[in-house]
Amino acid sequence: MAIAKNPDSLLGDLLKIILSLFLPPLGVLVEVGISKHFFINIILTIFGFLPGVIHAVYIIASR
């Protein structure tokens, strides 16, 4: 059973995705806190900015 998202959570997700376009680890930090996904995103961002952005958007969209 899928959980229906309300407009407020959709707007919040959109703002986090926009934030992730500029600073991917910050978007992940806001979404999941300090966890393994945050550290994975830092490593991906160091290796290349685009992988960090893709990972951040994936994390935000999947939650």
VMD Tcl script that builds the backbone (N, CA, C; Angstrom):
set m [mol new atoms 189]
animate dup $m
set s [atomselect $m all]
$s set {name element resname resid chain x y z} {
  {N N MET 1 A 0.838 -1.174 0.000}
  {CA C MET 1 A 0.000 0.000 0.000}
  {C C MET 1 A 0.884 1.239 0.000}
  {N N ALA 2 A 0.706 2.088 -0.964}
  {CA C ALA 2 A 1.510 3.292 -1.083}
  {C C ALA 2 A 0.971 4.374 -0.157}
  {N N ILE 3 A 1.879 5.132 0.378}
  {CA C ILE 3 A 1.494 6.243 1.242}
  {C C ILE 3 A 1.300 7.472 0.358}
  {N N ALA 4 A 0.132 8.086 0.461}
  {CA C ALA 4 A -0.156 9.282 -0.341}
  {C C ALA 4 A 0.596 10.465 0.253}
  {N N LYS 5 A 1.261 11.201 -0.611}
  {CA C LYS 5 A 1.985 12.388 -0.156}
  {C C LYS 5 A 1.077 13.599 -0.258}
  {N N ASN 6 A 1.160 14.455 0.730}
  {CA C ASN 6 A 0.377 15.675 0.667}
  {C C ASN 6 A 1.183 16.759 -0.047}
  {N N PRO 7 A 0.548 17.855 -0.451}
  {CA C PRO 7 A 1.251 18.904 -1.199}
  {C C PRO 7 A 2.435 19.501 -0.438}
  {N N ASP 8 A 2.352 19.553 0.898}
  {CA C ASP 8 A 3.458 20.108 1.669}
  {C C ASP 8 A 4.711 19.259 1.542}
  {N N SER 9 A 4.547 17.934 1.565}
  {CA C SER 9 A 5.725 17.080 1.452}
  {C C SER 9 A 6.291 17.122 0.036}
  {N N LEU 10 A 5.416 17.300 -0.964}
  {CA C LEU 10 A 5.905 17.423 -2.342}
  {C C LEU 10 A 6.706 18.707 -2.517}
  {N N LEU 11 A 6.234 19.792 -1.912}
  {CA C LEU 11 A 6.964 21.056 -1.989}
  {C C LEU 11 A 8.294 20.952 -1.244}
  {N N GLY 12 A 8.281 20.278 -0.102}
  {CA C GLY 12 A 9.514 20.076 0.656}
  {C C GLY 12 A 10.521 19.247 -0.125}
  {N N ASP 13 A 10.043 18.186 -0.785}
  {CA C ASP 13 A 10.930 17.366 -1.606}
  {C C ASP 13 A 11.503 18.173 -2.764}
  {N N LEU 14 A 10.677 19.005 -3.375}
  {CA C LEU 14 A 11.146 19.841 -4.482}
  {C C LEU 14 A 12.231 20.808 -4.013}
  {N N LEU 15 A 12.049 21.403 -2.849}
  {CA C LEU 15 A 13.060 22.316 -2.309}
  {C C LEU 15 A 14.359 21.575 -1.976}
  {N N LYS 16 A 14.237 20.346 -1.454}
  {CA C LYS 16 A 15.439 19.554 -1.157}
  {C C LYS 16 A 16.168 19.153 -2.433}
  {N N ILE 17 A 15.419 18.865 -3.499}
  {CA C ILE 17 A 16.057 18.521 -4.775}
  {C C ILE 17 A 16.764 19.734 -5.354}
  {N N ILE 18 A 16.156 20.911 -5.268}
  {CA C ILE 18 A 16.815 22.131 -5.746}
  {C C ILE 18 A 18.077 22.398 -4.936}
  {N N LEU 19 A 18.013 22.189 -3.624}
  {CA C LEU 19 A 19.189 22.341 -2.775}
  {C C LEU 19 A 20.275 21.353 -3.174}
  {N N SER 20 A 19.866 20.141 -3.542}
  {CA C SER 20 A 20.814 19.103 -3.933}
  {C C SER 20 A 21.509 19.404 -5.254}
  {N N LEU 21 A 20.901 20.212 -6.089}
  {CA C LEU 21 A 21.544 20.584 -7.348}
  {C C LEU 21 A 22.768 21.462 -7.114}
  {N N PHE 22 A 22.781 22.184 -6.000}
  {CA C PHE 22 A 23.914 23.058 -5.682}
  {C C PHE 22 A 24.887 22.407 -4.698}
  {N N LEU 23 A 24.371 21.755 -3.673}
  {CA C LEU 23 A 25.190 21.077 -2.659}
  {C C LEU 23 A 24.577 19.708 -2.350}
  {N N PRO 24 A 24.947 18.690 -3.122}
  {CA C PRO 24 A 24.318 17.372 -2.948}
  {C C PRO 24 A 24.382 16.799 -1.528}
  {N N PRO 25 A 25.518 16.874 -0.819}
  {CA C PRO 25 A 25.524 16.303 0.535}
  {C C PRO 25 A 24.563 17.016 1.496}
  {N N LEU 26 A 24.344 18.299 1.276}
  {CA C LEU 26 A 23.429 19.028 2.158}
  {C C LEU 26 A 21.987 18.567 1.960}
  {N N GLY 27 A 21.602 18.300 0.729}
  {CA C GLY 27 A 20.259 17.777 0.475}
  {C C GLY 27 A 20.048 16.422 1.110}
  {N N VAL 28 A 21.064 15.564 1.044}
  {CA C VAL 28 A 20.966 14.241 1.665}
  {C C VAL 28 A 20.953 14.379 3.184}
  {N N LEU 29 A 21.740 15.291 3.711}
  {CA C LEU 29 A 21.774 15.506 5.155}
  {C C LEU 29 A 20.411 15.942 5.672}
  {N N VAL 30 A 19.751 16.836 4.954}
  {CA C VAL 30 A 18.417 17.283 5.366}
  {C C VAL 30 A 17.418 16.136 5.301}
  {N N GLU 31 A 17.556 15.260 4.313}
  {CA C GLU 31 A 16.593 14.161 4.133}
  {C C GLU 31 A 16.801 13.031 5.136}
  {N N VAL 32 A 18.032 12.549 5.313}
  {CA C VAL 32 A 18.253 11.347 6.123}
  {C C VAL 32 A 19.111 11.579 7.358}
  {N N GLY 33 A 19.688 12.752 7.508}
  {CA C GLY 33 A 20.568 13.001 8.640}
  {C C GLY 33 A 21.944 12.393 8.390}
  {N N ILE 34 A 22.731 12.313 9.445}
  {CA C ILE 34 A 24.069 11.745 9.312}
  {C C ILE 34 A 23.933 10.221 9.341}
  {N N SER 35 A 24.039 9.637 8.166}
  {CA C SER 35 A 23.908 8.189 8.019}
  {C C SER 35 A 24.861 7.740 6.925}
  {N N LYS 36 A 24.769 6.469 6.578}
  {CA C LYS 36 A 25.661 5.951 5.545}
  {C C LYS 36 A 25.410 6.630 4.203}
  {N N HIS 37 A 24.159 7.007 3.927}
  {CA C HIS 37 A 23.856 7.674 2.659}
  {C C HIS 37 A 24.529 9.038 2.564}
  {N N PHE 38 A 24.627 9.730 3.682}
  {CA C PHE 38 A 25.302 11.023 3.706}
  {C C PHE 38 A 26.783 10.864 3.353}
  {N N PHE 39 A 27.443 9.888 3.950}
  {CA C PHE 39 A 28.865 9.692 3.690}
  {C C PHE 39 A 29.112 9.153 2.280}
  {N N ILE 40 A 28.216 8.309 1.792}
  {CA C ILE 40 A 28.323 7.836 0.406}
  {C C ILE 40 A 28.207 9.011 -0.546}
  {N N ASN 41 A 27.297 9.928 -0.246}
  {CA C ASN 41 A 27.108 11.074 -1.120}
  {C C ASN 41 A 28.320 11.998 -1.099}
  {N N ILE 42 A 28.956 12.155 0.043}
  {CA C ILE 42 A 30.172 12.968 0.100}
  {C C ILE 42 A 31.247 12.358 -0.792}
  {N N ILE 43 A 31.424 11.051 -0.716}
  {CA C ILE 43 A 32.434 10.379 -1.542}
  {C C ILE 43 A 32.105 10.520 -3.022}
  {N N LEU 44 A 30.830 10.322 -3.384}
  {CA C LEU 44 A 30.442 10.463 -4.785}
  {C C LEU 44 A 30.634 11.889 -5.277}
  {N N THR 45 A 30.362 12.865 -4.439}
  {CA C THR 45 A 30.539 14.257 -4.830}
  {C C THR 45 A 32.012 14.597 -5.006}
  {N N ILE 46 A 32.870 14.009 -4.195}
  {CA C ILE 46 A 34.313 14.236 -4.350}
  {C C ILE 46 A 34.814 13.639 -5.656}
  {N N PHE 47 A 34.324 12.447 -5.992}
  {CA C PHE 47 A 34.753 11.795 -7.231}
  {C C PHE 47 A 34.216 12.489 -8.473}
  {N N GLY 48 A 33.078 13.098 -8.350}
  {CA C GLY 48 A 32.486 13.818 -9.467}
  {C C GLY 48 A 31.186 14.443 -9.011}
  {N N PHE 49 A 30.959 15.659 -9.409}
  {CA C PHE 49 A 29.787 16.369 -8.931}
  {C C PHE 49 A 28.489 15.710 -9.395}
  {N N LEU 50 A 28.433 15.275 -10.634}
  {CA C LEU 50 A 27.214 14.690 -11.191}
  {C C LEU 50 A 26.780 13.406 -10.471}
  {N N PRO 51 A 27.687 12.473 -10.158}
  {CA C PRO 51 A 27.241 11.295 -9.385}
  {C C PRO 51 A 26.656 11.669 -8.021}
  {N N GLY 52 A 27.204 12.699 -7.395}
  {CA C GLY 52 A 26.661 13.162 -6.118}
  {C C GLY 52 A 25.252 13.698 -6.260}
  {N N VAL 53 A 25.011 14.442 -7.335}
  {CA C VAL 53 A 23.678 14.990 -7.579}
  {C C VAL 53 A 22.680 13.870 -7.868}
  {N N ILE 54 A 23.079 12.922 -8.700}
  {CA C ILE 54 A 22.186 11.814 -9.035}
  {C C ILE 54 A 21.828 11.012 -7.782}
  {N N HIS 55 A 22.808 10.730 -6.952}
  {CA C HIS 55 A 22.554 9.986 -5.717}
  {C C HIS 55 A 21.644 10.775 -4.783}
  {N N ALA 56 A 21.862 12.063 -4.663}
  {CA C ALA 56 A 21.048 12.893 -3.773}
  {C C ALA 56 A 19.597 12.923 -4.247}
  {N N VAL 57 A 19.385 13.108 -5.527}
  {CA C VAL 57 A 18.013 13.135 -6.044}
  {C C VAL 57 A 17.347 11.769 -5.862}
  {N N TYR 58 A 18.091 10.698 -6.075}
  {CA C TYR 58 A 17.553 9.353 -5.858}
  {C C TYR 58 A 17.124 9.155 -4.389}
  {N N ILE 59 A 17.968 9.557 -3.458}
  {CA C ILE 59 A 17.658 9.390 -2.042}
  {C C ILE 59 A 16.417 10.192 -1.671}
  {N N ILE 60 A 16.337 11.421 -2.133}
  {CA C ILE 60 A 15.189 12.269 -1.801}
  {C C ILE 60 A 13.910 11.733 -2.449}
  {N N ALA 61 A 13.983 11.324 -3.681}
  {CA C ALA 61 A 12.788 10.857 -4.399}
  {C C ALA 61 A 12.307 9.500 -3.886}
  {N N SER 62 A 13.205 8.682 -3.369}
  {CA C SER 62 A 12.803 7.343 -2.947}
  {C C SER 62 A 12.226 7.306 -1.536}
  {N N ARG 63 A 12.306 8.366 -0.803}
  {CA C ARG 63 A 11.789 8.368 0.571}
  {C C ARG 63 A 10.475 9.069 0.666}
}
mol reanalyze $m
mol bondsrecalc $m
mol representation Tube
mol addrep $m
